[in-house]
Amino acid sequence: MMLKKIAIVAGLGLALSAAAEAQTPRKGGAIRMTAPYGSSFTSMDIHTTQRAQDEIYAKGLHRSLYIWDSAEGKPVPELAREVTVSGGGLVHTFKLRDDAYFHHGRRMTADDIIWSYNRIMDGTKAYPGARFVRVIEGAAAVEKGEAKEISGLKKIDDFTLEMKLTEKVDPGFYFFTALTSIYPADEAAKEGFIQKPIGLGPFKFVEHVPGSRVVLERFDKFYKPGKPYADKLIVSLMGEAAARDVAFRNKEIDTSVLGPAQYVAYQADLNLKGTIVEVAEVFTRYMGMNPGFKPFSDKRVRQAINHAIDTDLIISKLVKGKAYRATSWLPLTSPLYDKAIKPYAFDPAKAKQLLADAGYPTGFEFEWTASQNESWGLPIVEAIIPMLDRVGIKVKVKQVETAVLAELARKGDFQAYIYSQSTGPDPQAALKCFYSSTPQSACNYMSFKNADFDKMIDEAGQTDDAARRVQLLQKANALLYDEAPVWFFNYNKAVMAVQPWLKGVQLNATELTHQNVEDLWVDETSPAK
């Protein structure tokens, strides 16, 4: 399904000025990016981790079948020169590039794509990318151990691949993230691969210093002529906002994600104001509730929590306006965002009544798992505790590191947690996270099950009527609003400071830190020559 472009709200940052973009890109130098979402990378095996943190380095090291084009607001073919559609919209035939080389020197073929997707569907490993590959016919059978190979993937020749899908969707929205990166089949099966990963990307692996950085260097046989421009890409771990601030002001890093407090401070500083770029991202922040914990199995309790929290106040005072109020799951930037849905009203009296109706007139106690993240972690939870206490709900906080939080969510090891989750750019794929047969390890963290919801998603995936598909997906999104499997918090406005010497930054609405790094370059004023 072809969707209209994602709308973006962009800052007029110096790094994106028309004058800067008109310059001839300079060869050489180092690009120094930051990984701002925690104190570690989860793994050098990008198939194993859905964290935005890990995809920052993976954008340099790996490539997927498609790539996100921020200017167009859609995925475009990356490892294929041509895609034809047949079989009533279910069969996609890819004419693959014949000049895409892995870092160890071998050319990529259709076999590598087939091997990579089969690896991702290994049901014993619960790889998060399985949520996307599952759209290929026969992938679910491999996941369940009923088949050895995905039947919907067929090699025509070394550079022609046929893919049969189970739904009439644009595969670009399923195969553009690093979760579905193509690995070299001959090398990736070896034990040492994760210590020294090999990809198709513009930069090749040099080193990973745990807790510190990943260093990559220019790959001279990259298939885009003249790219990458830079000689080196360094991604440094910097989870603390204060550390990023000092490093950015000292010109030690080229990019720095800004939290709410820094956003306000940088806007007020004449020397820093021009470094800001911003975009409305396809992320929803929320509190997920485990229906296995008895109170949360009742819809009225979940609705009560949404009414008990003064969400607008939190966005205004704590998030400093660096967000948009969430209504249901699909964000403002989704082509199917429904303006007709109004957010849950702050109404403690109604919350108390709903709790009483559900059999909890005096409330209950639950454990809330949270990270330190200032935008969607502990500071938010601490502000909510007295609001919930007002309606009789007591909170015990369990604080964990962000990487641990992601794993606990995938395992269902929580009563409630607070998180930021990608909810785009394709609404059908985003809503699939609540489809009953989507495993918890993929993205159905709340183990949500609703027959009416499943029916809407199934019909949307098979209809040829675009208007009917829109109607069905919006109805499914409205059902989520009513069922309230989560507290709907906000949709993120991503803000990043970019040094004036770094050029080519893309306003990526799927995640601002995820840059197609081959297009970035530094001018002669960069301290990192």
N, C-alpha and C positions, 0 to 999 in steps of 0.2 A: 504494500500500500504506500503510495507516495503522499507525503504529508507536506503541508505548507511550511515555509521556513520558520525556524524558531526566532521569536522576537527577542531582541537583547536591549538592555539599558546600558549604554557605554559611557564611560568617563572620557574626558577630552585629554587624557594623559599625554605628557610630552613624548613618551615612547611611541605613541600612535599617531603623532601629527603627520599631516600629509607631506610636509617638507622632509621629515625624517625618512618616510617610506620611499620618497623619490630618489634618495641617494643610491649610489651603486654599492651593493653589499661588499664589505671588506672581508678578505680571507684571513684566517688565523685568529689567534687569541683564544681565551677560555670563557665559557659561559658558566656562571656560578649561581645555580638555582638552590632553593631551599625546600626541604621536606618538612612542612610545618605542623603535621598532625600527630606527632608523637615522638618518642625518643628512640625509635628503632624502625628498621625495615622488617617486614614480617618474614620475607624469604627472597632469595634470588631466583626462585621458581615462580614466575608470575602467574602460572596457571593455578597456584594454590591460594592466592590471596585477592580478595575483592577490595582491599583498602586503597583509597585514592592516593595515599602516601606512596605506595609501591609503584603505581603507574607513572609517577613522575620520572623515575629513572628508566622505566620500561619503554617510555615513548622514544628514548634514544637508542635503546638496545634492541628492541623487537619491532615487528610489523605484523599487522593482521590483514585479513582479506580486504577489508575496507578501512578508510581513515576518515576522521571527522574534519569537514571543511567548515571552519568557523565563519568565513565570509559568506558562504552559501547557506549556512545553518542546516546542514544535512550531511549524512555519510556519503562518500564517493568511493568507487573502486580504487584499490591501492595496489594489490598484487595481481590484478587482472586488467588487461587492456580493453576488454569488451565483455559485456554480459547480455545474453539473449534470454528471453522468457517465453516458455511454451507450456503445454500441458495444463491449459486453463488457469495459468498464473501460479502453478505450483512447481514447475521445473525451471531452474536457472542454470544456464550453461556458461561457464567462465573460460574465456581465452586468456590464459595466464601469461604474465610477463616471462620472457625467456632470458632476461638479463638481471634477475634478482639472485644475488649470491649471498650465501651464509658467510659469516665471518671466518670460517675455516676454509673457505675457498670453493665449496661446492655449490652448484646452481640449484635453486629450489625447483621442485617439480610437484605435480599433482599428488604424488605419493606422500610428500611431507604434510600437505594439508589434511589428507585423509588420516595419516598417522596421528597428527596433532588433535584432531577432533575426536578420534577414537580414544586417545589417551584421556581427554577431558571427560569423556563419558564413563570412565571406570567407576562403577558404583561403589567400589570398596574405598575409594579415595574422597568422595564427596567434593569434587572440584567445583568452586562457585560458578565457573563459566558454563557448567552443564545446563544452567537455566536458559542459555542462549542456543547452545548446540542442540538442545532437545527439540527445536523446531524442525530439525531434519528428520525425515521419515526413517524409522528404524533406530534412531539414537536412544530412545527410551528402552528398547529391547537390550541394547548393549549395557545400559546402566543397570538393568535388572539381572544381568548375567544370562539372559536368554539367547544372546547372539554374540559372536566375536567381533563382527564388523558392522558398521552403520550401513544398512542396505540402501539408504537414499543417496549415498555418495558413490559415484561411478567415474573411474578414470577412463577417459576416451583415448588420450595419449599423454605424453609427459607434460604437455602444456594446455590440456583441455580437461576441465572437470565439470561433471554434471551433478547438480544438487537438487534433490526432490524434497520439497517442504511439506509439512502437514497442514499449514495454513497459508492463506493468500496474503503474505506480508512481504515487505521489502527486506531482504536479508541483510542489507546494509546496517539496519538498526540493531541487528543481532551480532554482527561480526566486525565491529569497529574498535572495540575496547581491547586492552592488553590481555584481558582474561582469555581471549581466544587467539593469542599470538601463535604464529606458525613456528614450530621448532624443527630442527634438522633431525629427521628420523634416525639416521645412523649414529648421531652423537648423543641425542637427548636420552636415549635408553641407557646410556652408560652412567655408572655411579658418580663419577666426578663432575658431571655436567653442571650441577648446581653450584659447585665451587667456582667454576669458570664458565658461565652460561654463554651460549652462542646464539646469535639472532640474525635478523635480516636488516636491522636498523641502520641509521646513518653513523652510529658510533659503536665501537666494539669495547668489550669489557676489559678493564685494567685491574681494578681492585675494589673490594668491599671491605671497609673497616667498620666492623659492627659497632653500633652506637655513635658513629661519626659521619661516614660519607660513602658514596659510591662514585668512582672515577671511571669515565669512559673516554676513549680517544677516537679521532676521526677514522672512518672506514673508507679507504680510497676506492673500493669497488662498489660503493653504493650506487644504485641504479638511476638516481636522479643526477644528470650531468652538472658538475660544478658544486654539488652539495654533499655534505654539509659545509657551511662556511667556516665554522669554528674548528680549531684543532682539538679542543678538549671540552668535555662537559662534566662538571662537578656538581653533584647533588648532595648538599650537606644537611644532616639532621639538625633541626632547630625547632623543637616543639614549644619552647618558651617564647612568648611574644616579646618579652623584655630583651632577650638575647638577640632576637632578629632585629629589633629596633636599633640596638647598639651597633650591630654588624652592618646594618644598612647605612646608618649615619656615618660610620667609619669607612664606607665604600669597600667593605670586605665581601659583600654579596651583591648580586645583580637584581634579585627579586625577593620580595618579602610579603607574605600574606598578612594583611592587617586585621586584627581583632577590633571589636567595637570601640574600645578606649583609644587605640592608635588611629582608627579611622577619623575620630573627632580631632585628635591632636595633629595629624598630618594635614587635615583640611584647614586648620588654623595657622599652620606654619608656612610662610611665604616661600621658604626654600624647599619644602617638601610637597606642597600642594600640587605642583605640576607633575609629580611622579605617579599619581594615583590613576589606576585603570579599574573599572568596575563593570560587572555584568550580572544580570539576573540569571542565576544558575538553575538547572533542573534537579534541585535537591530539596527534599522535604525533611525538616527536623521534627522529631516526635518522641513521645514516650510510648514504647511498646508494652502491651500487657499480656501476660501468659494466661490463656484460658484454663490451663491446668491448675492454676491457683484459684481456689473456689470462688472468691468474690468476683474475679475478673471474667468468669464464665458467663456472668449475667450482663446482658447489654445495658441494662439500666445503671449498673455500677460504672461501666465505662463511660456512659453518657454523663453521669454525675461528675466524674473527674473533669470532663471537658467544661462543664458548667462552673465547677468550683474554682478554676484557675483564671485569674485576671491576665489573660494572654497579652492583650494590648499594652498593659502596663509594663510587663516584662520586656516586650519588644522595644518599647519606648525608653525605659530607664536602664535596662541592663544591656540590651543588644544595640542601644543607641541608634535605633532606626535602621540598622544595617541588615534588614530583613523585611519580608512581606508576610502579613498574617496568612496562615494556612486555613483553608476551608476544608477541603477533603484531600485526597492523596495526590492528585495531579496538580502540578504547580502552575503558576502564572505563565511560564514560558512554554507550557504544553500547548500544542495546537488544539487540544480538546478541553482546555481550562473552561470551567462553567461559571460564568459571572453570576448566574442566578442563585448559586448556593451561597448562603450567608453563614459566616462563622458562628460557632456556638457562643451564645451570649454568656457573659459573666453573670451568674445568677446563683449565689450560694443557697438561697431558699429552695430553688428548684432542685439543686444538687441534693439537699437534705431529703426532700420529698422522694426523689428517685431512689436514694439509698434505703429509705424506710420501706418503699414499695418492694424493693429487692430483698428485704429481710435483714437490713443492717441499720436499724434506727440509731444506734449509737456508734456506727462506723466500724472500722477494722484497722488492722496494722499490716503493712507490707514492706518488703525489702526492695529498695530501688538502687540498681547498679548504674554507676555513672563514672565517667572519666573526668579529668581535670579541665577539659576543653572549656574555654571561657564563653563560647558562643552557644554551646549546646550540652554543657556538662555540669559539674558541681555547682558553679555559681547560680545556674538556673534552678537546679534542684533545691538549693538552700532558700531561694526566694519563694518557691512554691510550698515548702513545708508548712509555713504558718497558714497559707490559704487552704490547704487540705485539712489542717488541724481544726480550722474553723467549722468544718462540716463533720468532724469526728474521725477523719482518716489520719492515722499516725504513720510516719515514714521512718524506716531505718535505712541509712545510706550505706551502700557497699561501694567503696571507691577502688577502681582498677585502672590500669594503663590502657590506652586506646586499643592497642593490638589485642589485649586480653578481652576487652569488651566485645570486639568483633567476633572472637571465637565463642564467647559465652552466648552471644545472640544466635550464632549458627547452630550451637548444640542445644539451645532451648534451656540453658542453665541460668534461669532468672525468674523472678516474680514480675519485675518490671525493669526496663532499662531506658536510657535516653540516648538518642543516636541521630546521625544525619545520613540519609540514604538517597542514592540516586533514584530519581523518579522520572527519568526521561532518557533520551528525547522522544522515544516512541511510546505513546500512551498504552498500546496493547501490551508491550513488553513490561512496562512499569506495573500495570494492573495484574499481570500474571503472578506477581509476588503474593497475591492473595488467592490464587487458584488452588483448589484443595489438593491437586496432585503435584504441585510444585513442592519439592522437599524443603524442609526447614534449613538444610545446609546451603541451599541455593539462595533463597531470599524470603521464603514464607516463615519468617522468624516467629510470628505469632500463631503458627499452625492454624491459620484461618480456614474455616470450612463453611461454605454456604452454597447450597444447590442452585439457588436462583442466580447467584453471582457466576457460578461455573457455566450455567446455561447461556448467559449473556456473552461471556468471553468466547465460548465455543462457537456460537452463531456469528459473532463478529469476525472470527478467524476464517469462516467459510463463505461469507456472503460476497457477492460481486458488486453489491450496491453500496457505494461509498457513503451516501447519506445515512443508510441504515446502519452501517458500521459505526459512524459517529454517534448516532442515537443510542446504540447498544452500549458503547464504551462509556458514554456520559451517564447512562442509567446505572452502570456498574460502579462508577465513581460515586454517584449519589447514594447507592446502597451502602458503600463503605462509610460515607459520612454518617448515615443513620446507625449502622452497626457499631461504629466507633471502636475498632480494634486497637486504636491508638489515641493518645491525646494529640490533636493536631496543633502543632506549635507554629512553625513558620517555614517559608520558602527562602532560601538563602540569597542574599545579595553578596556576591564574592567581590572582595576588594584586594588589590595587590599593588604594592609600590614597586616601580620599575626604574632602575637607574637610567639616566638620559642617554647613556652610551649603548644600551641594549636595544636593538632594533628588530622589527618583525614580529612583535608580540601579538598573538591572536586572542580575540575576545571569545574564548571557548565557553559556551553556555553549559556544556556538559561537565566541566570542571576547569576553572580558570588556570590552575597550575599545570594542566596537561597540555603542553605545547608540542606542536610538530617542530621539533628542535632543529631539523635541517634548514628551516626557514629563518632561524634566529641568527643574528650576527652582532658583533661588537665593533664600534668605531675606535679610532686611534686614541680617544680620551679614556678608554677603559684602563684601569690600573692592572688588570690581568692580561698582560701582553701575550 
